[in-house]
Amino acid sequence: MLHEVRTITPHDLTHRAFILKRGMETIKRNQRVPRFHATFCCVSNTLNCVFEFMCLKRAINVTVEPHEIVVNIGHRKWHLTFSDIILQTETCRGLKWHPTNELQFSIKGQPTESSKTDISLQQKCSRQNDIVELIQKLQNKWYCGNCHQKILADWSIFNRVLPLPSENWSDYADMWFCHNHGNQDSSSDKQRKLLPKTRECFVGETFVLVAGQHVQDSSIKVKKRGSIVCRRCSIQLGVVETENKTESVYKFYQHAILIKDLEFEDLIQLQRTVSPSERLDNFFNQLLQEQSNTYTSYRFIIESKPLDDTEQLSTCLLWLLDSNIEMYTSDYNTDTILTGYSICKVMFKCQLSTSNKTRNPDYVTKSLISLWRKDNTVHGFTLPHPLFLQLINRLIEHCKILPVSQRYLNGFHVSFLNTSPVS
């Protein structure tokens, strides 16, 4: 019997090594150990724990101790140590196996003395007034929140820094004004726009208005559709409010800019690097908390008008569930010390505008929106479209972080926003 003899070339060795490497990566993925996710409710002192498994072929043993949770998988141990919670081992309950390869249980916990926070002593959201006071104090010290490029000219000094009324103030403007207050243009659009002049700055709930003369042309770039981006890092800072070049007014989003004396903080080495995502989460959380406290509502209809006039309104239904939750997450590690970070838990359902006429409408969301509009306990407000899309993106990204079994509830997506203070 003849056997075929084949010469093995270096290419064959490289190809086989590549296949072997990919095979080992596949084995590692299939044998991935659990991921831990837990939320601690500061009101009920309950810790809800979830272990996510990609593939489980061995028996596991979970041991709950006052300061840690120990997971035994075969001959390996996984220690999850809590730095700010003391677990009450006798209260462990609700142990069950979920079809999505999740092990779930709940346990009571007591915060340590160093981590206790009084809800009544938490900072009340008054961001608009805080921004007004900050601009009056620091004046032209405006920087890009991402790369710290200076935005305003050094000569910029504001004689008047005033807070703007709520977003829907123009609906009642006819009842407030009996004349034009020196404004020669009597058109309705002009009367219903409060625009700053030179050496004036107007502060809204989500933005800051300033005359274009105060902005350094070398720091920003205005695109065709009116968006303002930083020349150094290309992050969006705002939009152009008026198109008149002689009286241009720029709208800067509060989350995108940094109003702070960076030179002083660099000297005392207190400046901490904050990512744009952290700043964005903190901004949205403060906005929702302020709206909730002002209008005594936990359900919101957030709307946005796209820049393209051919598209309709984008709408998001958002339900504020709990703003006093600590979250703990960890991938597999033999020794893990868990430190919680504060989050605000929400449910949301959105209907984005589209120019695609072939797309089938979501009648379920439409009917729900109409029901919420008829409810007096629901508060509505608007956001600029770029800011609206950023909010939806953050909610979707955080929804994917949650365990699969906790991402959807009663027809709504479940998500969260980080609420840890950002300096």
N, C-alpha and C positions, 0 to 999 in steps of 0.2 A: 504494500500500500504506500502510495506516494504522499508525502506531506509538503504542502506549499511553504516555501521558505521566503519570508518577507523581511527586508532590511528596515530597521527602525531608524528614522531620520531625527535630527534635532527638532524639526517641526512637530513630529509626532509626540516627542517627549513634552514639549511646551504645551501642546494641545491636551495631552492627558493630565498634565499638572493643573491646567486650567479647569478641566472637568472635575478633578479630585478636589480642588479648592472650592468650587461651587457646590460640590456634594457635601463637603464639611460644613459650609455655611448653611445649607438646607437642614442638615442634622441639628445644628445649633439653634436654628429658628424653631424647629419642631420640638426641641427639648427646652425651650425657653421657660424659665421659672417665673413665678407669679409677679405681678405688679400690684402694689398696695395703694389703695385710695381710701381716705376717710374724711368725714366732715364732722366737726364738733359744734353742736348748737349751744351757744352760751346761755340761752334762756332755760332750756330743759336739762342742760348738762349731759347730753346724750352723744356718744361717739358712734357713728354708723360706719362700719368697716366693710370693705370689699376687697377680696383678693381675686385678681384676674389671671386666668390660666390660658395659655395658648394650646397646650397639649399636656394632659395629665395622665400618666401611666403608672404612677406609684401612689401608695397611700400617704396621706399627709396627717400630721398631728399638730394642732394649734393649741398653745398654752398661753393663757392670759395671766400676767403678773402685774403687781401694782404700778410698775414703771415701764413695762415693756410687753410686747407680744412676740412669742417665739414660735416659729414655724419649722417643723421637721419634715423634710422631704427626703426619704431614704436615709442616707448617712450624712446629709448636709443640714445645717441649721441656719435659720435666718432670724436675726435679732432686730426688732423694731423698737427702739427706745424713744419714749416721749419725754421731752425736756420741760414741758409746761403743763402736763396733765398727770394726775394720779388716778389710775383706773381702779374702780371698785369691782373686784373679780367676781363677787357673788351675784352681780346684777347682769351677767352675760346672758343674753336671750336671743331668740329669733334666728338661730343657726340654721341655714338652709343652703342648698345647692341650686343655683339658677341655671336654666338651660343654656345660657350664653357662656358657660364655663366660668362661673363666678361663685365664690364662696362668700356668703354674706352673714353678718351678725351685728348686734348692737350691744353696747355696754355703757353703763354710767361712768362718768368721770368728774373729777373735781379739779378745777384750775389751781395751779400753785399760787402762792402769795405774790410772786414776782410778775405773774401774767394776768392777775385779776384786773379787770377794767369795769368801771361803773358806767352803764349805758347812759345814765343821765349826765355824766361828765364828758361824754364824747363831744368833739367839736361840732357845733352847729354849722350847717352849710350856709354861708353868706358870701359866696365867692365873688359876686358882683361888687359888693361894698369893699371886700378885701382888695380886689384888683384896682378899684378907684384909689384907695389909700396908698397902694403900692406904687402906682404911676405918679401920684402927687409927690411921693417921697423920692423915687429914683429917676423920674422924668424920662430921659432918652436911653436908659440902659435896657434896651430891648434886644434880645438875641434869638437866633434860630434855636429851637429846642433840641435839635439833633446835633448840629456841628458847632454851635455857639458863634456863628457869624453875626456881627453887629448889624442891626437893621436900620435904626434911625440915625440921622446925622447928629454930629456932636453939638450943633447949635440948637437942636430942638428943645424948646422949653414950652411947656403947656401952662397957659394962664387959667384954663378951665378944664377940669376933668369931671365929667358928669355921668351918672348912671342913666341908662335908657329905660323906658317902661317895658312892660312885657311884650312878647312878639306880636300879639294881636291888638296892640294899643290903637292902631289906625281905625279899627271898626267903630270906635267911640269918639273919634277926633271931632266930628261935627258937633258933639255936645260940649266939647271943651273950649274950642276956639271961636270967637266972634269976629276976628279980623286976622290979617296975615302976618302981624307982628313985624312989619317992615319988609317982608318978602315981596318983591315986586312981581314975581311969577305967581299967578293965582291958579295955576293948573292943579287939578286934584292930586296928581302924582307927586308934585312938588310939595304940596301941603302935607302929604302923608308920609314924607320922608324927613327924618331928622339927620342932617348931615353936618359934620364938623367943618369949621373954617380953619384958617391958619392959627396955630397955637391953641387949638381945641382938640379934645379927645373925648369920644363918647364910648361908654362901656356897656355892652349888652350882656345877656345871660351866657352866650356862647362865643362872643366875638368882641373885637375892639375896632372902632372906626377912627381913622386918622387921615388928615389931609395928605395928599401925595407929595407935597413939598417937603415933608419931614422925612421921607424915606430915601435912603441912599440907593441910587440907580445901580451902583456897583455890587449891591448885596442881593438884589432880587431880579427876577425875570418874569415879565408878564406874557403869558401865552395867548394864542388866538382866541380861545373861548373865555378869556378873562381870568383864568386861574393864575395865582401868584406863587412862584416857586423860588427856593433859595438857589442862588447861582453856584454855591459851593457844593451842596449835597443833593440838590434837586428835589428835596422834600417839599410838599405843598404847604404853604403858609397861610393862604387865604384866597380871596377873589377881589376883583375890582368892582366897587360898588357903583361908580359912575364912570361913563366913558368919555366925558369932557376932559380934554387934556389940561385946559387952563384951571379947572376946578376938580381935579381928580380926587377921589376918596377911596382909600383902600380898607378892606375888611380883613383883619387878621384873626384867625381862630385862636382862642385862648390856649388850647392844648398844644398848639404848634409852636408857640413862641415862649421864651423864657424872660421874665422881667425880674432881674436880679443883679446885684453888684458882684459880678464874677471876679473882678480884680481883687476886691477885698476878701472874698471867700478863698481865692487861690492862696492869698498870703497866710491865712490862718488854717489852710488845708482842711476845710470842712466840706468842700464840694464833693458830692458823691455822683458818680456817673449813673444817670437815669436813662433807660432806653425809651424810645418814642412810644412803644407799646405800653409801658408802665404809666407814662404820663397820660396817654390816651384813656386807659382804663380808669385812672383816678379822676380824670375830667368828666367822663360819662357818669361815674358813680356819684360825684358831687352834684352834677346836674339833676340826676334822678332823685337824689335825696332832697335837694332844694325844692323841686317840683312837688314831691310828695308832702313835705312839711308845709309848703305854702297853700296847697289846694286840698290837703287832707285826702289824698287819693293814692291807691297802690296799683291802679291800672291806667295805662296811658295809650293814647293813639298818637303815634309819632308819624308825621307826614313830611314829605319833601317833594319839591317841584324840580324835575331835571332841567339842566341847562337847555336841552333841546325842547322847543315848544311843541314838537309833534308828539311827544310822549306825555302820558298822563301822570298823576300823582303816584308816588311810591308810599306805601303805608306799612307801618309795623305796629302790631299789637304787643305791648310789653306789660307783663304782670310782675310786680315787685314782690317776691316771696319772703325773703329774710335777708336783712342787712347786717346781721351779727353772727357770722359763721366763720369758723377757722377750718382751713383745709390742709390736709396732710397727704403728700404723695411720695412714692419712692419706687424705684426699680430695684431689682434684686441686688442685695449687698449683704455680706456676712455681718457687718456691724453698721447699722444705720441709726443716726440720731435725728429724730424728726422734730422739726420746728414748724409750727403752723403759720399760715399767712391768711390775713382777713380777706373775705370775699363777700359779695352781695349776690345772692342767688335770685335768678329771674327765670320766667318763662316767656317765650316770644313766638310770634307767628307773623310772617311778613308777606307782602305782595308787592313785588318790584315792577316798576313800569318797564315796558318793552315796546320797541317799534316793530317787533315781529308779529304781523297780523295773523299768521298761521298758528300761533301758539294758543292752545285751548285755555280759556279763562278758568280760574279757580273759584267756582261758585260757592264752595264751602267757606273759604276765607272771606269772600264778598259778603255773604250773609252774616258771618260773625262780626265783620266790621260794622255793618248796619245796625246790628244789635247793640254793639258797644256804643255807638253814637247816640242811641236813644237812652242810655243809662247815665243818670246824673252823677253817679259816683266815679265815672271815667273822665279823666282830664286829657285834653289834647294840646299838643304844641308842635311847632315845626322846626326843622333843622335844615341848614344848607345841604344840598344834595351830596357834595363830597364828604361832608361830615356824617350824613346819614348812612352812606355806603361803608364808611369806616366803622360805624357802630355795628352794622350787620355783620361785617367781616370779623370783628372781635367776638361777637356772640357765637358765630359759627365755629371759629377756631377753638373757643373754650368749650363748646359743646362736644367737640371731638375728644377733648381731654377726659371727660367723664366716662365712667364705665358704660358699656353698651346698654345695660338694663336701666340706666338712669338718665338717658338722653331724651326720652320722649314721655310725655305725660298728658293725658286727656286732650290729645290733638295738638299740643304745643311742644315746641322744642325747649329743653331745659339747658340753661347755660349760667354763666356767672361773670362778674367783673371784679377785678382785684381792687380792694379798698384800702390797701396799706398807704399811709401818707407819703406823698412824694414832695421832697423839698426842692 
